[in-house]
Amino acid sequence: MKDSANAFVALFDFEGAAEGPLAGLTFGAKDIYDIAGHVTGCGSPEWGRTHPVPDRTAAPVAALLAAGARLVGKTHTDEIAYSLMGVNAHYGTPLNTAAPDRVPGGSSSGSAAAVAAGLVEIGLGSDTGGSVRLPASFCGIYGLRTTHGRLSMDGTMPLAPSFDTVGWFARDLGTLDRVAAAAGLPVAGEVPGRLLLPVDGWSHASAATVAAVASALARLQAAHGPVVPVTLAPEGLGKWFEAFRVGQAAEIWQTHGSWVEREQPQFGPGIADRFKMAASITPAAWTEARQVRATARTRLADLLADGAILVLPTGPGPAPFRSADNATLDSFRTHALHMLCPAGLAGLPQVSIPAGTVDGAPVGMSLVAAAGHDRTLLAVARAV
Amino acid sequence: MKDSANAFVALFDFEGAAEGPLAGLTFGAKDIYDIAGHVTGCGSPEWGRTHPVPDRTAAPVAALLAAGARLVGKTHTDEIAYSLMGVNAHYGTPLNTAAPDRVPGGSSSGSAAAVAAGLVEIGLGSDTGGSVRLPASFCGIYGLRTTHGRLSMDGTMPLAPSFDTVGWFARDLGTLDRVAAAAGLPVAGEVPGRLLLPVDGWSHASAATVAAVASALARLQAAHGPVVPVTLAPEGLGKWFEAFRVGQAAEIWQTHGSWVEREQPQFGPGIADRFKMAASITPAAWTEARQVRATARTRLADLLADGAILVLPTGPGPAPFRSADNATLDSFRTHALHMLCPAGLAGLPQVSIPAGTVDGAPVGMSLVAAAGHDRTLLAVARAV
């Protein structure tokens, strides 16, 4: 295999189990997952230099190998996985084959790019704030963020542990469901309940994105009945976004602050700013963020009881151009996190489905369900 | 008839035509419509004192009389009709019989209150920024803002002429449609096109209001098919709101500025502030507002082509309490005008339909169609 998409940190070949449900499929693993005998880089030159070479393989990688999939390489990630765009100041930006002049999204940038380019069938990523969902949307592929805490992440670089979860990319739903099944996620349950349209989430998407996703939604409504408009955050979605931003940053600093202070890594510009922000979160702000998070969890559990499913655009628009300036990227990120934070705050599964194009570039539609209903989402997505 | 709702400025009795489609029905007319031989007060003590007693009756009143309805009195209005709450510093606040501790809405406050209290079958109001739609929502009755420019307003105090239009209240759709027909509005055309859900409009409503209106929407979807989410304002609904605020204020100052400067009326507090703001609009700001307005008109014409109909909550929530402070009212008004300004900017018809209650007080759902489709809205509303 030739890495035509700058998706891989390193290529190699780990055979999976001889027999298994994923036999014959190949995958790339985001370079935050340990592979025994290989440096784990986490998108940062300093990280690999200051951490021992792992002697065991991370659980999410081992699970795919045990199911028969073949590991063909480690894939690029945004630096310490703390970004959403797929731009890495040290290793470059993987190619978004669906929109070559645009970013691929991140932080699971290489796994998304490799799947979109047809280099592998499965991309193993991770999702804290949207790192599977957003690149899936940008690259025109399927991406599943799994329910938080259901799958072991042993051997994975943590980012913000109460948000971090495993996710995968694929070019079709059948493959994604085979992977989810092989990982041990339970089969889809009964017919889902009503579709909910969260108006506060939709209001952060561009008009053209709303129009594109509306077409995909029409197919979903034809199969599952009309949507019911709802408000996600009675107190304002901005409050949830802020609770996400603060809570994530506080955990990131708790996880990596001492390493950052000790090693003083030369971060890329956006990453450096975010670590500085993370270092400045006060205990009082973190406490407040946790209180808002608890409210959001309860609210979403209520909304999603009885099998209801949220439907909304995955992000505010197609991927930003590779040439976009920082102000454009910051504004995009803020809108995106308003849309992505509900599942993150509540640990919910979310699938991003290719929903059409805007200015020739892909946009995704997302489905979110109650915890544990990962494969129900995949079943519902078939109607699109 | 006893004015149990403080709805009337003056009671009298003008028989309508002996025969006609509205024979047997009574109505009250907002005190901005001239009635021959009676002072027109416009909610302001100074207005009546400084204007001659009219010698003819305004066209919208004459039309109802000619159709056989009986005029039983002039109804209260907010001062110079420049408010949405129904609070008049000089004449008090009409009673909202559906929620007695809350305001009735305005500026067509008395006509709405009289209909809600069962004192008349028809309330004649006017709508510039929401003065029929919002009180209808607050009082739990039907209210139609007619297409701008279709019905003569001769003999009416103008407010912002390019926005001002006739509207009516009724307790049932049948009566409202009889009135619209009698006024000469054309019969409903072919089956309407798809229902559009403007996510940027909905995002200004409270969560409880969204939930209440969603139930009414479900009945509409059962009859007319699933909604299609859309964005009203690609440039941001805030820009439309601002264009409305500035454009309306500029026209109001153009219409009434010289009277205000000459007579120095003792306005109620909120009204005084708004006239001061109106006096300060610069020509450049007005020009920009007109440009945004032109864009909004084109956008809405595109969205509503082929018979499409917008569906959204009429206002952000139920009527504010009579005891609400100014900051609460200002915030409510701003959210309300985001939701109400599209029809105002584009001169479109809009009907507000009782849609349920929030905390025991009514909220309305609105339908908006292309110009001239007033009675189509009433036909579609029957499904609710």
HADDOCK unambig.tbl for C-alpha pairs under 7 A between the chains (distance, minus, plus):
assign (segid A and resid 199 and name CA) (segid B and resid 199 and name CA) 5.26 0.50 0.50
assign (segid A and resid 199 and name CA) (segid B and resid 202 and name CA) 6.18 0.50 0.50
assign (segid A and resid 199 and name CA) (segid B and resid 203 and name CA) 5.47 0.50 0.50
assign (segid A and resid 200 and name CA) (segid B and resid 203 and name CA) 5.10 0.50 0.50
assign (segid A and resid 202 and name CA) (segid B and resid 199 and name CA) 6.17 0.50 0.50
assign (segid A and resid 203 and name CA) (segid B and resid 199 and name CA) 5.47 0.50 0.50
assign (segid A and resid 203 and name CA) (segid B and resid 200 and name CA) 5.10 0.50 0.50
assign (segid A and resid 203 and name CA) (segid B and resid 203 and name CA) 6.55 0.50 0.50
assign (segid A and resid 206 and name CA) (segid B and resid 234 and name CA) 6.65 0.50 0.50
assign (segid A and resid 207 and name CA) (segid B and resid 230 and name CA) 6.90 0.50 0.50
assign (segid A and resid 207 and name CA) (segid B and resid 231 and name CA) 5.06 0.50 0.50
assign (segid A and resid 207 and name CA) (segid B and resid 234 and name CA) 5.12 0.50 0.50
assign (segid A and resid 210 and name CA) (segid B and resid 229 and name CA) 6.75 0.50 0.50
assign (segid A and resid 210 and name CA) (segid B and resid 230 and name CA) 5.93 0.50 0.50
assign (segid A and resid 210 and name CA) (segid B and resid 231 and name CA) 6.70 0.50 0.50
assign (segid A and resid 211 and name CA) (segid B and resid 230 and name CA) 6.11 0.50 0.50
assign (segid A and resid 214 and name CA) (segid B and resid 228 and name CA) 5.99 0.50 0.50
assign (segid A and resid 214 and name CA) (segid B and resid 229 and name CA) 5.83 0.50 0.50
assign (segid A and resid 221 and name CA) (segid B and resid 226 and name CA) 6.94 0.50 0.50
assign (segid A and resid 226 and name CA) (segid B and resid 221 and name CA) 6.95 0.50 0.50
assign (segid A and resid 226 and name CA) (segid B and resid 226 and name CA) 4.81 0.50 0.50
assign (segid A and resid 228 and name CA) (segid B and resid 214 and name CA) 5.99 0.50 0.50
assign (segid A and resid 229 and name CA) (segid B and resid 210 and name CA) 6.75 0.50 0.50
assign (segid A and resid 229 and name CA) (segid B and resid 214 and name CA) 5.83 0.50 0.50
assign (segid A and resid 230 and name CA) (segid B and resid 207 and name CA) 6.90 0.50 0.50
assign (segid A and resid 230 and name CA) (segid B and resid 210 and name CA) 5.93 0.50 0.50
assign (segid A and resid 230 and name CA) (segid B and resid 211 and name CA) 6.11 0.50 0.50
assign (segid A and resid 231 and name CA) (segid B and resid 207 and name CA) 5.05 0.50 0.50
assign (segid A and resid 231 and name CA) (segid B and resid 210 and name CA) 6.69 0.50 0.50
assign (segid A and resid 234 and name CA) (segid B and resid 206 and name CA) 6.65 0.50 0.50
assign (segid A and resid 234 and name CA) (segid B and resid 207 and name CA) 5.12 0.50 0.50
